[in-house]
Each structure stands twice: as C-alpha cells, then as structure tokens.
Amino acid sequence: MAMSKTTNTYNRQNWEDSEFPILCQTCLGDNPYVRMIKERYGKECKICNRPFTIFRWCPGARMRFKKTEICQTCSKLKNVCQTCLLDLEYGLPTQVRDAALKIQDDLPQSDVNKEYYIQNIDNQMRSTDGTSAAGTVGKSLAASDMLAKLARTAPYYKRNRPHICSFWVKGECKRGEECPYRHDKPNEPDDPLSEQNIKDRYYGVNDPVADKIMKRAASLPTLDPPEDKSITTLYVGNIGEHITETDIKDHFYHYGEIRTITVLPRQQCAFVQYTKRSAAELAAEKSFNKLVLGGRRLTIKWAHSQAKQYVPSMPRLQRNYEPVPGLPSTLPLPPNPNDYFNLQVENMTVLPAGMKLHQLPPGMIPGAPLPPMYSSGAPFQPVHVPSTATMSATSTVTAAPVPPIDAGVVHYPSQDPSRLGSLKK
C-alpha cells in the first residue's frame, strides 16, 4: 500500500528559505570567522516535515561539524536553537523552562493540524521583525527566579566535541592522534542521557536532561541570614575588572537605602552596606545565585561582623600549653650540676669567671682540679700528659717537675732556650 504524501511535498509556497540560521552562542562556536555551507531545501524539518534551508559549519578547531535540525518557524514557536533545541535566553531544555514559567503549549501532533497551525504562525510573523518568539511562549516569557539560578551564563563549547570513535571502543582504531573522533569511554547503555529523542526535547516530554536539571534545582543551596542583627553588609564576589561601583549601585539600590559601597579591584570583590537589616535581607534573597552582571555570575554572601574587638594574646611566658600525647617527658637534670658532660671526675672545680674551656693553658687535662694559681695566686704547674705507650706500661700518672714560672705568664714550648738556639743556628 502506497503512503500518501503531505501537501508540503507539492505546495512549494510553504517551503522555508532563510539567509542565516537561528543559533545559540555555544552552537555557533568561539571562532568569529565562521564559514557556512548553505543548501536551499536540503532536508525536511524534524518537527513539521517541511523542506527548509539547512546550514552546515565547523564551530572551532577539533570540533565536529554541526547543522540545523529544525526550521526557523518551529524554532520561533519554542524560542529554541535550530541545532541543540535549547532555549535561546537561558540555555535550558524546554521542559525546564515551561515548568518554571508554567507554560502549557499544546502544539498539534497530527500532520494536517500541524500544517494548518504552522501556516497561521507564518502569517502572523510576517507582520513582525522576526526577532521575538511566537505563539504561547512569546506571550509568557517573564522573569523567573528558578530560571535565573539554573541559567547558563557562559557558552559551553564542550558540547561541540567530536563523537566517540566506535573503532576505538572495539579496540580497532589505527589512526591514533590523527583520528578526528573522540577516544573516550561511552555512556552506559542504562544511562538515561544516552536515550534522547529530538521530538521529546522539542515538546518538553520525557526529556532525561531536563529531569537531571530539575533534580539539581531541588537541591540548590540557600543563603540564611546571620543571627547578628547588626550585620547589614553583603559580600559581592567575582565582579571582574570591568564592573564598576556604578554598576553595582544600579542593581542594589532597588532593595533599600545604601550606606556605603566598597570595591576592591585586586580581590575582585565588593561590599555593599545597607542602612537597614530588612533591605540587606531582601537584596540577599533576590540576588543570591542568580545575579549576572557583565556576563558573569556574581557570588553573594553575608559579610562578617566587625563588632568583635581584637584581644591581645598573653605573653609567651605566661601561656600554659597542654602536653602533646605520645611525646617523651622532659629529660632529668644531671646528678652533678657542674658536670654536664658526665665526666665523673672527683674534686671538680669551676672555671674562673670569664675563662672558657679552650682558654686553658696547654697540658692541662679538662676535668682535673684547677691549679692553685687560679685559686690562691700560686705559680701555675702544668700537668704532664704521658704518651699512650707510657700509659700502657704504668698504671699511674705523675707530674714531672717543672721550673717555676712567673705568675700571670703563660709558657709556650717555642720559647724554650734550647729551641731558640737551634733556630738561630
């Protein structure tokens, strides 16, 4: 049985011809010089089945080629991109946008009703400039706190990456780094994100991406006001270099009277202080996680209290630290306070005041009793230190007699008369 063709096949007046596609910033790419391939009536729209002008281009280096999937009439009906079918204003799926704005757009599903409805929409848009959305979506676009929190403020170029190489998945790809496809692990077959239908995404029914975003919206954090009622200052972060004090004031003055605005360019933050606590709470509620200035999402937090004064710390000697568990205790003092090296020499005497160990006269054994010279003023008698052989032969050490030396004069071996005579010769 032959299938009958629709009236679009024979009625060429309903075929769509356009000069430039309706695209979002992500699908257009980061390259300012885009070369597109245009083909009139190249394919049928995947929603209304009308032939339309398709465009094909590469959004950037190491990206896959993209093309338009639906006609411009269907794009304006839902205010979506012709390629990714995401909302042009918020970058979200149509199911999320319709749920946030409470839109019930029941588009016709049958072929005859669909053709009749789209022809009427075309006639309505001919009297407009074509830059605004049509149908129920165009009448219902309004501000929404939920959409402001979930909206994507910057392009997401990662979505333009090449598809996964099927040969690499099977372990048979021989191109290596020259392969134009992506060598990554694919999603699991049970992953709902791997099963997406273009018509379900367009009509906002059973969209797994929308379900994931809705679950994330339910777990968004909230900004609770501090218990200290004297805090009326908000912290504004991620302001960037191009946002000025005037830009911040133009947004925050709507919520109440502002006392001061302090901008710190190096830290890329600002502080907005209100005169009343109620105005600060209202500004925090309306701006938290949804304030976008200069294309950047700003961070809103409550500032810390300045009421606590600085309390100087106690001196170091007066601090009582708790002992650290696991460390050994303090070492005990030696039994003889004068014998720190534990030489165990009897009759140890203390060195005279001002004298150090290296200043002892030659021949004096450290640890031996000091000579009478330093205690009673008697002449110093140097101690003879025997050699190793002598010590092995005898068990006792005796001091050899030495001629007396004047008090206060240190004797050096180089001053002996016999040594001086040999040097003169």
Disulfide bonds with the S-S distance in Angstrom:
none
